[in-house]
Amino acid sequence: MSANKSEIRIPTGIKNLDEVLSGGLPIHNLTVIAGTPGSGKTILSQQVAFQNASPEKRVLFFQTLSEPTAKTLRYLKQFSFFDAKKLEDGSIEFIDLGDILHADKMGEAIDLLMSHVKRVKPSLVIIDSFKVFEDLARSREELRKFSYEVAINLMGWECTALLLGEFNPHDLETNPLFSIVDGIISLKQKSESGEQQRVIQVTKMRGTDHSRDEHTFTINDSGLKVYAPKVTIRRLPESDRMNQGDGPVRGKLGISKIDELLGEGIPYGSSVLISGVAGTGKTILSLEFIYRGASEFGEKGIFFSFEETTERLIATARGMGWDIESQISQGNVEIVFIPQTEILIEKHLLMMKERVEKMGAKRIAVDSASIFVNKMSDPQSVREKVFQLGTIVQMAQGIGFFATDIPYGANAISRFGVEETVVDGVILLSSEEIGKKRERFIEIYKLRNTAHLDGRFPMKIEKGGLKISRPN
């Protein structure tokens, strides 16, 4: 990172938020943290404070008309980022301005605020809440002068400042504070597909190439955790992909005669949609893909299930004659079950990325991708999330199988009609009644950069695995 002052950042200590900010909060900037009550503003600022506070870089946390400092500290102790030693050695000071502001003395408030700044010479100043000054100001002009004086004084002391408040979109246009600040971070809660989600958005950050998208986040005893797959899940350059000679390195599946249908194999870094109506064998194919990779090729594999529990999948494998339990105990296979009712798309995208990276998985199965994105109604959003699943596979330089359910009677090869446009291949599973029996078929519908066989081939699910018949 350049030593240029305008490019120096301070870390937030909040997972993935620094990536959203393109490196952290710019030093010496004034940033507004805006949001409704309960949106997470105070916890965010406290997390930043404890992340950066030290005897050399002290933090002043001013409280206005909010709760007493003693109550704040009691609440803070539940978070893992809280460090009592930073209070004891003066790295962080909490200062209550409530008495002066209750007496309606804005002028004295700024004098007291700046006297503490001069005494401590802090690196970071936080005011919670700055909105109260708007309520106390007798006129817009008084508020403008007050905001300007605070900003000029803090900049003069080379402080980085966070100004918190219950600001709404109307305030962005009418409050004079927003004409002088360098950054605006907005927090809110919204309903998405019937679920309440917390959302953070950097709407302004002077001098940075920050993400302007909304990103979901959660709050737990560790503080905030931001989920930002658009920022943190990025494709490798083609030059970084696994190549051998004139083409990509390819992998064999080890499943019956599928490798014959696939020709040279599936290029590493590719994602394949496993499409079919219920009962055509999508889960069995995906599970065997993971098992054969570990048992025959020494490739670690991870199976993300949104439908069947880990225990049921292990029982299915056992019934097929696969000793998947030994592969699990050796650390070669992981089965991760996430109930449909608990799916949070951005959260679980990041979880999948982290689990794949931690394991070093080369085979990734998602059963099913259609369940994973089922709450989304916008085809473009579905396309984006399936693309991000594929990016996780590409980053791992592995091979991905994404199951998708086709509705009965639909003339389609995927649930939403867009998934096939962002994957590298499609394996189509089907069944039809012939005589008095229902027969299954498999077809390599598409596979980029591969001379695969065309046409449907009979497929059976038998003890030991899938059995595919290929015409002579």
Order of alpha helices (4+ residues) and beta strands (2+ residues): beta-alpha-beta-beta-alpha-beta-alpha-alpha-beta-alpha-alpha-beta-alpha-alpha-beta-alpha-beta-beta-beta-beta-alpha-beta-beta-beta-alpha-beta-beta-alpha-beta-alpha-alpha-beta-alpha-beta-alpha-alpha-beta-beta-beta-beta-beta
